[in-house]
Amino acid sequence: ISKFENKNKFISGLWMYDTNKDYLIGGGFYNNGIKTESNDSDGVMVFKIDENGKIYDEKFHEIPMDILNAFESSKTKKKNAKKEENGESAKLADMTLRDMKVLEDGSMIVVGEQYKVVARTTTSSSGTRTTYTYLYGDILATKIAANGALSWMRKIPKNQAGARGQGGMSYHYFFANNHHYFAFLDNVKNIELSTEKTPERHRDGQGGYLTSVKIADESGDTKKGSILNAREVEDFKIYQFSVDRIVKTSENSFMFEAYKKSKEDIMIKVTLN
């Protein structure tokens, strides 16, 4: 039993993994203060545990202001600036820990996604009805070196909304050819999105463009591109897409299953550039 001295930092999400080294590794998100209902995050934290249970190399990496403000509205930027002026820390809201991968050299990738559910209750003569909207927002990908130092941190803009749970929303992550890949359905208007603009919303179940973002493992260089239009795949439409159906098949490709209607499922292969 080992005690982790996180002091005034609340750990909002934490995963632990074994490694091919002589230690375990842990990582996740934290905020400066107490637990918040919306899982607001100030940054990413990592630590190691040796064979005797000793915790060492504890590192807390705060999310820089330029990352917090990237792809945000002017209103959000002003709120962030005001918090900093008042001595409060600006945070990335609604962060959920989604992926964590330990690479062969002991470095690691920590990935979170903004996620929340909004409930709306209406009352009429026929009774009370509650509807739910599921919101899947930006992705935060962070590379931590083997010694705990920050290699790079990247924010991937995304704005998905739906009423049937995850549906075709969220993303799929995999590592290939020394790049980190993130695949998700997006609004085509977001392909050439500048950091000064907020992403257009993608509505679940209404087509969308399968988008891939790749980040070079060593440099953090990022490239974004559109793979296909879900409404027009070789003269037919695909339905019931889910990121859970994406499978990495090699260092140069991945495949995913989709429904074509007429009781026919298809497999689509994507070759990575």
TORVEXLO-984068 format. One record per residue: residue in one letter; x, y, z negated of N, C-alpha, C, O in turn. Coordinates in steps of 0.02 Angstrom, whole numbers, plus 50000, padded with zeros to 5 digits. Layout:
residues N
AXYZXYZXYZXYZ/...
This chain:
residues 273
I500434994150000500005000050000500455006250000500875007049956/S500355010550050500755016650055500285022650057499755022450088/K500485028050025500085034150024500375039250073500965040850071/F499945041750117500155046750166499985053650139499405055250127/E500505057750129500415064450100500215069350155500645072750183/N499575069750168499345074450220499175081350191499015085950228/K499215081950124499145088350089498495091950109497955089350098/N498555097950139497955101950154497685100550224497285104450250/K497905095150255497665093450322497185087550319497335082450289/F496605088450350496115083050351496205079050416496185081850471/I496295072450409496395068150467495705065950492495345062250459/S495525068350552494855067050578494815060750620494275058150634/G495385058150642495395052050680496095049050678496585052650688/L496155042550664496815039450655496805032350681496385028350663/W497295030750724497395023850748498105021750731498555025950727/M498205015150722498865012550707499015006650753498575002750770/Y499665006150774499875000850820500534997850797500935001050765/D500624991450815501274988350808501694990450868501424992650919/T502344989850863502794991650918503314986150927503354981450887/N503714986750980504264981950991504894984050952505424981150960/K504804989250910505354991550867505254988550797504854983850789/D505594991250747505534988650679505064993050637505174993850577/Y504554995750668504084999950631503384999750663503304998050722/L502895001650623502215002850648502165010350664502565014250639/I501695012150705501615019150722500875021150717500435017350736/G500755027150691500075029550683500015036450715500495040150719/G499415038050738499305044550769498565046350770498135041950764/G498435052750779497735054950782497685062450781498155065950799/F497105064950759496965072050757496875074450685496685070550641/Y497015080850675496935083750608496655090850614496685093850667/N496385093250559496225100450555496485103150489496545099550440/N496635109650490496905112850430496335114750382496045120050387/G496185110250336495645111650289495255105350273495535099950266/I494595106250268494155100750249493825097650310493875100250365/K493485092050299493135088650353492575093250380492225096550342/T492505093250446491965096950478491515092150515491745087050541/E490875093750519490395089450553490555088650627490415083450656/S490855093750657490975093550729491675090950747491875091250805/N492055088450697492725085850710493165090850746493505089050794/D493155097050724493595102150753494325100250740494485097850686/S494755101350789495445099250783495935104950790495875109050836/D496435105050745496985109850750497575106950788497985110650814/G497615100250790498185097350824498225089850820497755086450799/V498805087350840498945080050843499475078350792499965082050784/M499385072750757499875070650708500105063550722499725059450748/V500735061950703501005055250711501455053750651501705058250617/F501555047250637502025045150585502225037850598501915034450639/K502745035650563502975028750569502965025450500502985028850449/I502935018750500502955014850438503475009350448503415005250493/D503975009250404504495004150412504274997450383503714996750358/E504724992550385504564985750363504384985350289504044980650268/N504614990350250504474990350178503874994650160503724995650101/G503534997250210502935001350197503075008650187502625012550170/K503705010750197503865017850188503645021850249503775019950306/I503295027450236503065031850289503585037250302503825040450256/Y503765038250365504275043150382504125046150452503675043950487/D504515051150470504435054750534503725057450543503435057250597/E503435060050488502775063150494502835069650533503235074050516/K502445070450585502465076450627501745078850640501305074950656/F501655085450633501015088550648501125093650704501505098450695/H500805092650761500905097050819500255100950832499755098150853/E500285107350819499695111650827499555112850901500015113450942/I498915113350918498715114750987498855122051001498575126450968/P499285123651051499455130651066498845134551090498365131651115/M498875141151081498315145451101498175145051176497605145451197/D498705144351216498585144051288498205137851308497835137851357/I498295132351271497915126251283497195127151260496725125251294/L497115130251201496435131351175496035135751222495435134651230/N496345140751252495985145551294495915143451367495525146451404/A496285138351387496265136251457495575133551474495285129551437/F495305135651531494655133451556494075135151510493555131751510/E494155140351469493635142451422493335149151444493635152851483/S492725150651418492385156851434492725162651396493085161551348/S492585168751419492865174651385492615175151314492965177551270/K491995172751302491705172851235492115168351187492265170351131/T492295162351211492685157751170493385160551157493645159851102/K493685163651207494345166651199494345172151147494815172751108/K493815176251148493765181651099493675178851028493965181550981/K493285173551022493185170350956493845167550930493995168250871/N494235164450975494875161750955495355167250932495705166450882/A495365172750969495805178350951495605181450884496035183250844/K494945181950872494695184850810494885180450750495065183050697/K494845173950759495025169350705495765170150687495945170350628/E496175170550738496895171350726497045177950690497465178250646/E496685183250710496785189750678496585189650604496875193150563/N496075185550588495835185050519496215179850478496035178450421/G496735177150507497135172350470496855165250472497115160850438/E496345164050513496065157350521496375154250583496645157650626/S496355147650586496635144250644496075142650694495555139950676/A496205144450757495735142650810495795135150823496335132350818/K495235131850839495235124550845494915122450910494565126250944/L495045116150928494705113050985494125109050956494225104350918/A493515110850976492915108050944492755101050969492915099251026/D492425097250926492115090850943492605085750972492445082251019/M493205085350942493705080650968493605073650941493545072650880/T493605068850986493555061750968494165058050996494315058651055/L494505054250954495085050450975494845044751020494435040651000/R495115044351082494885039451131495415034251150495255028351156/D496035036551159496565031951182497215033551148497365039351132/M497615028351137498285029251111498715023551138498545017651130/K499265025251170499695020151200500415021351179500675026851183/V500735015951156501445016251138501845013551197501745007851218/L502295017651223502705015651281503325011751258503475011551199/E503675008851306504235004351290504795007851253505145004751213/D504895014251265505435017951232505245020551163505645024051131/G504645018851140504425021051074504035027551075503755029551024/S504005030851132503585036851138502855034751143502705028851151/M502405039551138501705037651138501285043151170501475048951173/I500695041151194500205045751222499585045351178499335039951163/V499345051251156498745051751115498225055651155498355061251178/V497625052751164497115055851206496465056751167496215052051136/G496195062751170495555064151139495075067251190495285069751242/E494435066951174493925069651219493405073451177493215071251123/Q493195079151203492655082851169491995079151181491805077751238/Y491655077651126491035073751132490545075851077490735076351018/K489925077051096489405078251045488725076551073488625076251134/V488245075551028487555074151046487115079651019487145081250959/V486715082651062486265088051042485545085351041485305082751092/A485215085950983484525083650976484045089650980484175094850951/R483495088751016483005094051022482315091051008482095086351042/T481965093850958481305091350938480775096450957480825102350941/T480255094050991479685098251010479045095250981478975089250975/T478585099750964477945097550936477375100050981477365105951000/S476905095550996476335097351037475715093951008475755090650956/S475155094651042474535091651019474565084051018474205080750981/S475005081151058475075073851062475585071151012475675065051007/G475915075550975476385073250924477065076550931477155081550966/T477545073550896478225076150895478685071750938478645065650935/R479105075050977479555071351022480265074151016480375080251017/T480735069551009481445071451004481825068851064481785062851080/T482185073251098482605071251154483335072551137483495076851096/Y483775068651169484495069151155484875070651219484755067651271/T485345075251213485805076751269486505074851247486755077051195/Y486825070751288487505068351274488005072551314487955072851376/L488475075651280488945080151311489655077351306489905076151251/Y489975076451363490675074151366491085079751398491005081251457/G491535082751358491905088551381492625087251398492795081851424/D493055092151384493755091951404494135086151372493945083551319/I494675084151406495135078951382495775082351360496025086851394/L496045080351303496695082851280497185076951278497085072251240/A497705077251320498205072051323498865074651295499095079951316/T499165070951249499785073151216500305067651218500175061951200/K500905069451241501475064751241501935066451183502155072151176/I502075061351141502515062151083503135057851095503075051951109/A503715060851089504345057151099504455052151042504115052450991/A504925047651052505055042351002505265045250935505135042150883/N505585051150934505795054150871505255058550840505375061850789/G504655058550870504095062450843504025069350871503535072850855/A504495071550913504455078250943503925078450997503765073451028/L503655084451008503145085451060503485085851129503905090151140/S503285081351174503555081551242503135086151286503405090651319/W502465085151285502015089651320501305088551296501135083451267/M500885093551310500175093251293499785096251352499935101751375/R499275092551376498895094851433498135094351420497895089451390/K497785099451442497055099551436496755098351506496925101851553/I496325093351511495995091751575495275094051570494885091451530/P495075098951612494395101651607493875096751633493975093451684/K493325096251597492775091751615492155094151580492175096151522/N491575093751614490945096051585490385091551610490095092751662/Q490245086351571489745081351590489165081351540489265082151480/A488555080451567487965080351524487475075251550487385074451610/G487145071651504486655066651523486185065051466486285067351410/A485665061151481485155059651431485105052151416484645050151381/R485555048051443485505040751433486145037851404486405032751428/G486395041051352487015038651322487605040251367487605045351401/Q488115035951366488705037251406488565037151480488805041451517/G488155032251502488005031851573488625031651616489065027451605/G488685036251664489275036651706489765041951684490195044051723/M489705044251623490135049651598490745047051561490885041051561/S491115051651530491755050551497492295049251551492235051851606/Y492805045251536493365044351582493665037451571493515034051523/H494115035551617494505029351608495235031251614495435034651660/Y495645028851566496355030351565496765024051578496605018651553/F497295024751618497785019351625498465022251644498515027851667/F498975018151632499675020251645499955016151702499935009951699/A500215019451753500495015951812501015020351845500945026451847/N501545017151871502065020751908502335026851872502465032051902/N502425026151806502685031651764502235037851766502485043451757/H501595036751776501105042151774500515040051730500355034051726/H500205044851698499595043651660499005045851703498975051551727/Y498535041251714497965042651758497315043151718497195039351672/F496905048051738496245049051708495735049451764495775053951806/A495255044751766494755044651819494065045851789493895043051738/F493675050251822493015051951797492595055051852492865057451902/L491935055051843491485058451890491465065851874491395067751815/D491505070051925491525077251914491135080851968490945077952019/N491005087151955490705091652004491255093552054491795095452033/V491105093152118491615094552169491885101652164492435103052187/K491495106252135491715113152129492315113952082492625119252079/N492475108652044493015109051995493695106652021494185106651984/I493725104652084494345101852110494915106952108495465105352087/E494775113152128495285118352129495155123452073495195129552084/L494995121052014494805125451959495425128751928495905125451910/S495395135351921495935139051889495835138951813495275137651789/T496375140151775496325139951702495905145651674495725145551615/E495735150551716495335156251694494585155051700494185159251679/K494385149351728493675147951739493465141651701493865137151690/T492835141451682492565135551648492305130651701492075132851754/P492345124151689492125119251739491375119251748490995119951700/E491165118351810490455117551826490205110951797490585106151793/R489575110751778489305104651746489145099151797488885100451851/H489325093151778489125087151815488555083851777488615082351718/R487995082651812487415079451782487445071951794487505069651851/D487405068051741487435060851747486865058251789486285060351781/G487025053551834486515050451876486365054351939485925052351978/Q486715059851951486595063952010487215064152055487455069552074/G487465058352071488045057952115488675060052080488835057652026/G489035064752111489675067052084490255064352123490185059552162/Y490835067352113491455065252147491905061652098492055064252044/L492115055652117492595051952075493255055652080493555056152134/T493485058152024494075062452021494635059051983494515055551934/S495245060052006495825057251971496305062951953496465067151994/V496525062851891497055067451868497645063151847497585058651806/K498235064651876498825060951857499345065651826499455071151850/I499655063251772500155067151736500805063251735500825057551712/A501335066251759501985063051759502225061951687502205066551647/D502425055851672502605054251603503185058351576503165060651519/E503685059451617504285062951593504185070551590504355073651540/S503925073451643503885080751647503225083751625503195089551605/G502685079751628502025082451613501705086051671501165088951664/D502025085851730501735088951790501065085751805501005079551803/T500575089851821499885087451829499635088651900499755093951929/K499285083751927498985084251993498275081451991498155076151962/K497815085052023497115083052022496855082252094497035086152138/G496455077152105496185076052172495525072352171495375068752123/S495135073152224494495069752231494595063252270494925063252322/I494325057752245494405051152276493835049652324493945047752381/L493215050552301492635049052343492015052552317491985054452258/N491535053352361490875056052344490415050152330490305045952373/A490135049852270489715044152251489095043552294488785038252298/R488905048952327488305048852370488475046552441488015044952479/E489105046452459489285044652528489925040452528490475043052535/V489835033852520490395029252522490285024652582489905019852578/E490615026152638490535022252699489795021452717489555015952728/D489455027152719488755027452742488245024552693487675023352712/F488435023352630487945021252581488095024752515488645027452506/K487615024652470487695027752404487845022352352487635016552360/I488195024352299488315019652244487925022152183487855028152171/Y487685017352144487275018752086487565015152025487985010652031/Q487335017251966487515014051903488275013651894488545008651870/F488615019051914489345019351904489495020151830489135023651794/S490015016951807490245017651738491005017251737491295013051770/V491315021651698492045021451693492275014951660492855013051668/D491835011651624492005005251592492114999751644492384994451628/R491905000951706491984995951759492614996951800492734993351848/I493025001851781493665002951815494194998251787494264997651726/V494564994951832495084990251811495724991651851495714991951912/K496274992551815496924993351849497124986551877497144981551841/T497274986251943497434979851975498184979251991498424973652001/S498544984751994499264984552006499544991451988499184995851966/E500194992251998500514998751986500305003852039500445009852031/N499985001652092499805006052146499055006252161498855009352211/S498645003052120497935002952137497495001552076497724998952026/F496855003252083496355001152035495714999752073495625001952130/M495254996052041494614994252072494054995852024494154996151964/F493454996752052492864997552008492254994552042492204994352103/E491794992352001491174989352024490624994552024490594998851980/A490194994152073489614998752078489024995052108489104989952141/Y488434997752096487824994752122487624998452186487605004552188/K487484994652239487324997352304486574997452318486354999852370/K486174994752272485454993452280485344987252323485824984152346/S484704985552333484524979252368484864973252334485064968452368/K484924973652268485214968352228485934966552250486124960752249/E486304971652269486984970452292487484974652253487444980752251/D487974971152223488534974552189489124974452237489214969852276/I489544979652233490134980052274490744981652232490684984352177/M491334979852258491964981752227492324986552273492374985352333/I492554992052246492914997152284493624997652259493744998252199/K494104997252305494804997552287495085004552304494955007252358/V495455007352258495765013952267496515013152263496775010352215/T496865015552315497595015352316497875021952290497665027352312/L498335021552242498605027552211499185030252252499615026452276/N499205036752260499755040152295500305042052246500815044952265/
